């Protein structure tokens, strides 16, 4: 059975192949006609779909229609064909054509205050404040066609072809996002698809103008004319066949689940990057933990993060390099805090939940959800409840809970990286200049809390709010579309959190790399200056430089909250104090002589530290060496942000894009929010996939 990451990589490959290929995705009217990747490709990337033109498929559809016609010729009462629907099924009529249009009419009740025109990037992932997103409606049209092709619904092939052709020509109806309880399927949203088919003059369609340059909104009647279609006079059961199904819930769930799969993999990559930024312990992800507690999700997360870290020079490898189990950490906590150490245990169950949700959604994509169902082979009618979309509610409730857990992990990691009391030597707010006037990620820290608070609110159960409807006929109803909508919002917020956290981590990794470069550069000069002084001492029992160097390194990491000059002075004073204490074993005369020389060295030390740091920082700003310290996957993600997206290391106040600050106009400046928005857009668009696909 494929792992979660393997499953997602297969989806990525399928989507990319569909985007790059010249062939349509073929709908065959079978149980396994569509998968998640094909829905994403058609809904989001306008890949074309077409119908299998085999005679078998046509015959199955016609058989169902013939069964219905025979029932009517025999004078039988058929639900939704010559009876009312729902709680009004006790009514009878001989006006079969009018009844179908009446079914559409009484559900054209959604709120669309004014047809709005979205544009640019946002078009794919967001509707207006009142309409379903463009990609959700495209998925809805696709799935309804796929269902009707199975031949259980008695809807003519010509209608299916019309809908699919409208989809391929991007004639997409505006559908109100509120008003469905997903009980008899998503009746109201699908009635607007029916409005397109019948050419309703007060149903609106979003499409490109005749120049194919701009988005515009036109009536369904005009859309049919533009597409070369005639308005359809609906026959027996055809409106019910269009409306009575779960396509909007299933379409929204499929797109949201795909996003959530991506978010879960991103969370694992970000955890690997956070482990590097915090100089954490790779042994957190040792396979011994999964051996002792063999949950499949936990095992996979640990294995993934371990692979993402492969080749890293920033984390402590523990068992890999130290057979006795030492983590090679000599100061501070001997184990990482929970946001790193328990990431496999935290994220592992989410893999299991999302794979379970994936199975539910894939089943729904190829299901028939009408009522009544017509069995063309047996010539029978069956009145039941396949329209009840509780399976989609179940999938989305699991997914939304998973998203809030991912968000909590990201928030905890981000807090730890930004807080100098927890970050093991990173500067306050990850500033690269003096912290008294630079607060680079302070606002991002607040943003993350705001994002998570909203995410946690959205995590409330939807299914616990079910109410009776339709004169109590719909006593239980799934609220699946509502669950999918709120889960989609949740996924979007977690994408924002991923983008903000990724920005923070790249800044943190730069500062960690700068620190490594500086300490490596300054050590020889400090050692040389120290030996030059103590060589004047006639005694051979002076304090070795390596002990002083260990103290200087520790003090450098502990004083990150100070401005550079104050920091260097503080380190020199503390270092000399440490040396005095360590020289207690020297003879009195040697100790006094050593102290005198040490005080001379203490005067030199701040200047050595300051000069070398300024030089190293200047060189680092021109050319970051960060990637040389990172693992293969974490390095690829860092490179994606810095090189592919062009999001730079933030240098502090000099990057502020305001002339009022009195800064020289030497470069194109952007706000931190603009850079995070770039990252967010790239994550949402799936651009990050190429950075890690081959790793």
CORDA-V843513 format. One record per backbone hydrogen bond with DSSP energy under -1.0 kcal/mol. NH is the residue of the N-H (numbers start at 1). CO is the residue of the C=O. If there is no record, write none. Layout:
NH&CO  NH&CO
This chain:
7&3  8&4  9&5  10&6  11&7  12&8  13&9  14&10  15&11  16&12  17&13  18&14  19&15  20&16  21&17  25&48  27&50  33&30  39&35  40&36  41&37  42&38  43&39  44&40  45&41  47&41  50&25  52&27  58&54  59&55  60&56  61&57  62&58  63&59  64&60  65&61  66&62  67&63  68&64  69&65  70&66  71&67  72&68  73&69  74&70  75&72  76&71  81&78  82&78  84&91  88&85  89&86  91&88  93&82  96&94  99&95  100&96  101&97  102&98  103&99  104&100  105&101  106&102  107&104  108&105  109&107  123&120  124&121  126&122  132&175  137&133  138&134  139&135  140&136  141&137  142&138  143&139  144&140  145&141  146&142  147&143  148&144  149&145  150&147  151&148  160&156  161&157  162&158  163&159  164&160  165&161  166&162  167&163  168&164  169&165  170&167  171&166  172&206  174&204  177&130  185&183  186&245  187&185  190&186  191&187  194&190  195&191  196&192  197&193  198&194  199&196  200&195  203&200  205&218  206&172  207&216  209&214  212&209  216&207  218&205  220&203  223&219  224&220  225&221  226&222  227&223  229&224  232&197  238&235  241&237  242&238  243&239  244&240  245&243  250&246  251&247  252&248  253&249  254&250  255&251  256&252  257&253  258&254  259&255  260&256  261&257  262&258  263&259  264&260  265&261  266&262  267&263  268&264  269&265  270&266  271&267  272&268  273&269  274&270  275&271  276&272  277&273  278&274  279&276  280&275  282&316  284&281  285&282  286&283  289&286  291&287  292&288  293&289  295&293  299&295  300&296  301&297  302&298  303&299  304&300  305&301  306&302  307&303  308&304  309&305  312&309  313&629  316&280  320&317  321&318  322&318  325&322  340&337  341&337  342&338  343&340  346&342  347&343  348&344  351&347  352&348  353&349  354&350  355&351  356&352  357&353  358&354  359&355  360&356  361&357  362&358  363&359  364&360  365&361  367&364  373&382  374&152  375&380  379&375  380&375  382&373  388&385  389&182  393&389  394&390  395&391  396&392  397&393  398&394  399&395  400&396  401&397  402&398  403&399  404&400  405&401  406&402  407&403  408&404  409&405  410&406  411&407  412&408  413&409  414&410  415&411  416&412  417&413  418&414  419&415  422&419  423&419  429&418  430&427  431&428  437&434  441&429  442&439  445&441  446&442  447&443  448&444  449&445  450&446  451&447  452&448  453&449  454&450  455&451  456&452  457&453  458&454  460&457  465&462  466&463  469&474  473&470  474&469  475&473  478&182  479&181  483&479  484&480  485&481  486&482  487&483  488&484  489&485  490&486  491&487  492&488  493&489  494&490  495&491  496&492  497&493  498&494  499&495  500&496  501&497  502&498  503&499  504&500  505&501  506&502  507&503  508&504  509&505  510&506  511&507  512&508  513&509  514&510  515&511  516&512  517&513  518&514  519&515  520&516  521&517  522&518  523&519  526&522  527&523  528&524  529&525  530&526  531&527  532&528  533&529  534&530  535&531  536&533  537&534  548&544  549&545  550&546  551&547  552&548  553&549  554&550  555&551  556&552  557&553  558&554  559&555  562&559  567&563  568&564  569&565  570&566  571&567  572&568  573&569  574&570  575&571  576&572  577&573  578&574  579&575  580&576  581&577  582&578  583&579  584&581  586&583  591&587  592&588  593&589  594&590  595&591  596&592  597&593  598&594  599&595  600&596  601&597  602&598  603&599  605&601  608&604  609&605  610&606  611&607  612&608  613&609  614&610  615&611  616&612  617&613  618&614  619&615  620&616  621&617  622&618  623&619  628&625  629&626  632&310  634&308  635&631  636&632  637&633  638&634  639&635  640&636  641&637  642&638  643&639  644&639  645&640  647&641  655&652  656&653  658&656  661&658  662&659  666&664  675&671  676&672  677&673  678&674  679&675  680&676  681&677  682&678  683&679  684&680  685&681  687&682  689&686  693&689  695&692
